[in-house]
Amino acid sequence: MAKVMGRARPWAGKSKPAKVEIYTRWSFHLFGVGELVVMVMGTVGRADSPVGGWFLVLGCAHALAVGTYISYALDWALGRRPRPNRLMAVTAVLSGVGTVATMALIAANPAPRTGDVQSLAYLLVAFAGFGVGSLVVGIRRVKNMLLLVLASVVVVALSGLVFGEPFGGIVGSVLGVLIAGLALTFTTGFSVWLVKAVWDLDSARELQARLAVAEERLRFGRDLHDVMGRNLAVIALKSELAVELAQRGGTEQAAAQMSEVQRIARESQREVRAVVRGYREVDLHTELEGARGVLRAAGIGFRLEGAAGTVGDAGGDSGAEGGSGGTGLPADVQSALGWVVREAATNVLRHGDARQCTVRLTVREGCDAVLVVENDGLPDRAALARAGADGPPRPAGAGLAGLRERLATLGGTLDAGPVDGTHFRLTARVPLAPTATATGTAETAGTTGSAESAGTAGTARTSEVTA
């Protein structure tokens, strides 16, 4: 079982666009296998004839050309390599030769048996249908794809006329090639479009995240400039004035100016700290709502089990119990746990293949607050190492290692690791001061106006929100 899990993890560690591409690519490769099966079915009735052997060799060469061409053409469609024009030409020539040869064989049997008719139909579909279905991978416009199907129909019709095939046989061959060509063209073209759309959406989401980070950096730089620009200019001006006064012997006036510089410098320090604090602090309720929305958008179920009145109406319009908008936890504790929720949601999206994520918040008043984030779709070991959950701690700000240092400033701890071999669990514990908890409980009781809510101090209260 461990070996099977070890082999499955690389697949689980791949992104969803990569999984879609791999599935589509191998589906295309099955074209070659399907063609070989059809070819064998078409030549089995002529095993005693040299013609059957030559057709089987031609079919194998055509299947090999189709598989190779599709692989390169898909990379071209995704913008990774130039169009494989030579392979495209080889595939087209082999498809044309096989189609014409099959039509000649059909014309050479004016009164074929039922088994021969089926065998020849298999051969015609193999060369014309699979040939057209593979060639459309290297074509972008739908109009050109339809022209390719029309060209194959024209080749079949002209071959039948040249070899003197009866009119009924020509019509049957044309209809068979037309139906098979249209079906395979639609299937192949739509599959390529789907893979491109998935990769484009993934790139757009990544670009949106980068733009959000850049916008936040600009905002922070703008705020810092507004705070420090004037104060630094005043400090420079007063410093120059103090130097001139000192050079002229006005030591008392120079000292007064330097005292003012000192006051402005301390004020600037406080303002910078306020800006950084506002930039780095997060709200637990906001982060829970953000994680719920992001995970749901990614197709991952989200379940919140939280203390009533602790993080406000965390369920939004989902029917959360006890959501009154109060904040029973201190601001610094909410900020630290908010960072935990943000990092955990990021890891669920980036490092695993989760389908369900559960967030559980338990507050033991006067003791501690415990936040547990658990999801299925266990990431591979390399992803755990990148997130900071496997191996020695890394510098601050690097994944979970940075969260450990944030929580350590409040006396808290962070544990992360796999559970039962299929789930990943992250547990954050932050101690609560009795005075702060009592204040938070009183505020919650005052907001809800419920005597029962105030009388349940010292117990963990739970509510469930299912998204």
N, C-alpha and C positions, 0 to 999 in steps of 0.2 A: 504493500500500500504506500509506503514511504517513497518507493521508487516512482510509482505512478504520480504521486503528488509532486515529486521533484521534476518530472518531465512536463507536468501541466503548468507549472508556475511560469515558465517563459511565455507561454501563450497568455496566461492571466496578466502578466506584466506588460503586454503590448497595449497600445492605445486602440480605441475603437475604430478609428480610420484604418489603422494597420490591419486589424482583424478583417474588416470589410474587404480590403484589397487582397489579402491572402485568400479569403474565401472565393472571391471573384476570379482571381488568377488560377486557382486550382480547378474551378468550374470550367474555365476555358480550356485548361489542359485536358479535361475529360472529353473535349471535342475529339481529340486525336484517338482516345481510347474508344469512344463511341463510333468513330469512323471505321476503326479496325474491326469492331464487332460487326458493323453493317457490311463491311467488305467481305469478311469471312462468310457471312450469311449469303452474300451475293455470288460468291465463287464456289461455294460448297457443292452446288449442283453441277459444276464443270471441273471437278477435281481430276477427271480422267482426260481433260483436254489441255493442251499447252496454253490455250487462251486464258483459262482460269488462273494458271500460274502467273502469267504476265500481268493480268489485272491485279492479282494480289500484290505483286511487287510494286506496281504503279501506285496502288492504294497505300502501301506502307510508306513509300516515299512522300506521297501527298500528306499523309497524317503527320509525318515528321516535320515537313515544311510548315504545316498549319500550326503545330504546337510551338515551334521555334519562333515563327513570325508573330503569333499572338503575344508571346512573352515580351518581345522587343517593342511591338506596337503599343502595348499597354503602358510601357515605360514612356514611350513618346507621347501618348495621350495625357500622361500626368506631368509632362514637361521635364523629363529626366534625361532624355537622349534624342538625337535626331531621328527623323522618320526612317524606318528600315526599308528604303525603296527597293533594294536588290532582293531582299527576302519577299517583299510584296510582289515583285515581278515573277519570281520563281513560283510562289504559291499560285498566282493567277495563271501562269503557263501550265502548271501541272493540273490545275482545276479544268482549264479549257481542254487540254489533251485528253484527260479522263472522260470529260463529258462527251466530246466528239467520238472517242473510241466506243463509249457505251452506246451512243446512238447508231454507230455503224454496226455494232453487234445486234442491236434490236432490229435494224433493217435486214440483216442477214438471216433472220429467223421470221419469215412471213407468217408462219402458223405455229407460234411457240406454245408449249404446254403451260399449264397454270403455274407450275413450279418455276419454269423459266421466266415467266412474266414477273413474278415476285423477285427473283434474283436480279433481273435487269433493273427493276425499279429501285432495289437497294443500292445498286451500283450508281445509278443516276443521281439519287439523293446524296450519296456519299461524296461524289465529286462536285456536283453543282451546288447542292444545298450547303454542305459544310464549307466549301470553298468560298461562297458568298458570305456566309456567316462569320468567317475568320477575317476576310478582307475588310469588312466594315470597321474593324477595330482601328485601322489606320486612316479612317476617313472622319472628318469632323461634321460636315454638313449633311443634314437629312436628305436633301435633294440628291446629292451625289450617291448616297446609299441606295436610294430608290432607283437611280440610273444604273447602278451596278446590278440590281436584281433584274431590271429590264434587259440589260446586256446579256445576262445568263439565259433569259428566256429567248432572246433573239438567236443566240448561239444554238440552243436546242432546236428551235424551229427551222433554222437554216440547215442544220445538220440533217434533220429528218427529211427535208426536201431534197437535199443533195443526194442522200443515200436511197431515195425512193421509198421511204416509209409511207404506209397508208395514212390517209388524212386523220382517221380516228386515232391511230397510234401517236401521231404528232400532237394532236390536241391533248391526249392523256398525258404525254410527257411534259408538254408545256404547263399544264395545270399542276402537275406534281412538283415541278421545279419552282413554279411561281409560289405555291403555298409554302413549300419548305424554305425557300429563300426569304419570303416575307417574315415568316415566323422566326427564323434564326437571326435575321437582320434586326428585328425588333428586340429580341432577347439580348443579343450582343450589344447593340447600340445603347439600350437602356442600362445595361450593367455597367458599361464604361462611364456613362453619364452619372450614374449613382456613385461610383467610386470617386470621380472628380468632385462631385457636390459634397461628399462627406469630407474630403481633404480640404476643400475650400472653406467649409464651415469651421473646421478645426483651426485653420490658419486665421480666419476672421476672429474667432474667439481668442486666440493667442494675441493677435494684434490689438484687440480691444483691451485685453489685460495690460499690455505694454503701454497703450495710450493712457489708461487710467493711472498707471504708476507715474508716467511722465507728467500728467496733469497734476497729480498730487505733489510731485517734486517742485513743479513751478509754483504751486500755491504756497508750499512751505517756504520756498525761496522768496516769494513776494512778501509773505508775512514777516520773514526775518529781516528783509530790507526795510520794510516800513517801520519796524521796531528799532533797528539799530542805525539806520541811515542818519537821522537827525542827531541822535545821541553821540555818534562818533564824530560828526562834524562839530558839535559843541565842545566835545572833549579836545579835539585838535585845536580849535580856536582858543580855548581857555588855556591850554598848555603853552601855546605860542605867546599869549599875553603874560603868563606867569614867567616865562623865560625873559621876556623884555623887561618886566618889572624887576626881576632879580638882577639883571645886568645894570639897571639904573640905580640899584640900591634900595628899592622898595620891597624889602623882604616881607613885611607884614602883608602888603597887598598881594605879593606873589603867593604867600602861604594861604591867603584867603581864596585865591583863585584855584590853587591845587586842592584845597578842601572841597571846593565846588566840583572839581574834576573827579575827586574820589566819590562824592555823593552821586554824581551822574553815572559813574562806572558801576556802582553797586545797584543803582536803579536799573541800568541796562542789563545787569546780570539777572536780576529778578524777572525782568520782562522776557529775556531769552528763555529762562527756565519755564515761564508760563507758556510761551509759544511751543516749546518742545513737549511740555506736559500735555497740552491740548492736542498736539500732533500724534503723540504716542498712546494716549489713553483711548480706550474703546469702551463701548457700552455693551453689557452682556445681553440685554434684551435685543439690541440691534443686531448683534452678531448671530444670535440664535435665529432671528428672522431671516437674516442674510443667508445663513447656512441652509435653512429650510428651502428658501427659494432657489438657491444655486443647485442643491442636490436634486430637487424635484425637476428642475430644468434639464438636468443630466440623466433623468430617468431612474434616479435612486430614491427609494422610499425613505422617508424621514419620520422618526418617532421621538417625541420629547416627553420625558417624565421629569417634572420639576416641582420644587417646593412652591406651594401656593403663596402668592404675594411676594415671592422672593425676587423674581425677575420681571414682574409686571405681566402684562397680557402677552405671554410668549407665543400663544397660539394664534393670535390675530383673530381672524374670522373662522377659525377651525373649531371653536367651541372649547377653549381651554377653561378648566375649572380653576377658580381662585385667582384668575387674572384680573387684578384690580388696578394695575398701573403703579402699585407701590414698589419700593425698592428696599427690601429688608436687609440686604447685604451692604456692607460699607463700599464706598466708591472704589477704593483701591483693590478690594477683593473682586468686585465685579469687573474691573478693568483687566486684572490678571486672568480671570476665568474666560473673559471675552477673547483674549489672545489665544487661549487654549482652544476654544471653539473654532476660531478662524484657522489656526494651523491644522487642526484635526480635519476640518472640511476640505482644506487644500490637499492634505495627504490622501483622503478618500478619493478625490477626483484624479489625482496624478499618479498614485503609486499602486492602486489596486483595481479590481474589477467588481466593485461592490454593487449589490442590488438593494440592500437595506442598511440604514444607519440609525442607531439608537443613541440618544443623548439623555443621560440620567443625572439629575441634580438633587442631592440630598443635603439638607442643612440641619445639623444638630446644634441647636442654639446653645451658645456658651461653650461649644466644643470645636467644631470645624464644619467646613463646607466641602463636599466631595462631588466632583464632576467626572462622570464616566462617559466616554464616547466609544461605542463598539460598532463594528461593521463587519459584514462578511466579505468574501472576495479577498482573501489574505494576499498581500503583495509578496513578491519574491524577495530573497535575502538582499539583493543589490539595492532594491528600492528602500528596504528598511534601513540599510546603511546610509543611503543618501538622505533619508529623513531624520537620521540621528537616533533611531530607536535600536540600533544594533551596533555594537562596538563602543569604543571609548567616547566620552563627551567631546564635542567640538566647541569652537569659540562661540560667544554670544551671538544670537541672531541666526545661527545655522540650524533651522528646523527645530526639532524637539529639544535639542541641547540649549537653545536660547530660551525656550519656555522654562526649562528647569532653573535657569539662573533668575528669570523673572519671579518665579514662585519662591525661590530661595530667599529673596529679599523680604518676603512676608512670612518666612518660616514654613513655607509649604514644600510639597514634594510632587514629583511627576513620575509615573510608571507607565511604560508602554511595551507591548510585546504581543506575540500571537497567543491565542487561546483555543484549545482543542484542535489545533492544526488547521482550522478553517476560518477563524475569526481573528480580528485584530482589536485589542482593547487598550484605550488610553485613559489613565486615572490620574486626576489632579486633586490634591488635598491641600486646603488652606485653613490654618487655625483661625478661630474667631475669638476676639476679646469679649469677655462677658458684658462689659459696659456697652460696647458697640452693638452687640447682638440685642441687648435689652432695648437700646434706643431704636434699632431697626424694627423690633417687634412692636414697640409702642406706636411707631409711625404706621405700620401695617394695620394694627388694630384700629387706629384712629381713622385711617382711610376707608376701611371696610365697614367700620361701625358695628362690628360683631363681637360680642363678649366671648363667644365660643372660640373665635380665632385667637383672642388674647390668652385664653385659658389653656391652650394647647402648647404653650412654650415648653421647650425641652424635648419635643417629639419631631420626628421627620414626617413632613406632610408631602403627599405625592398626588400629582394629577397627570393625566395622559392626554397628549395631543397627537393625533395621527394625521399625517399628510399623505 
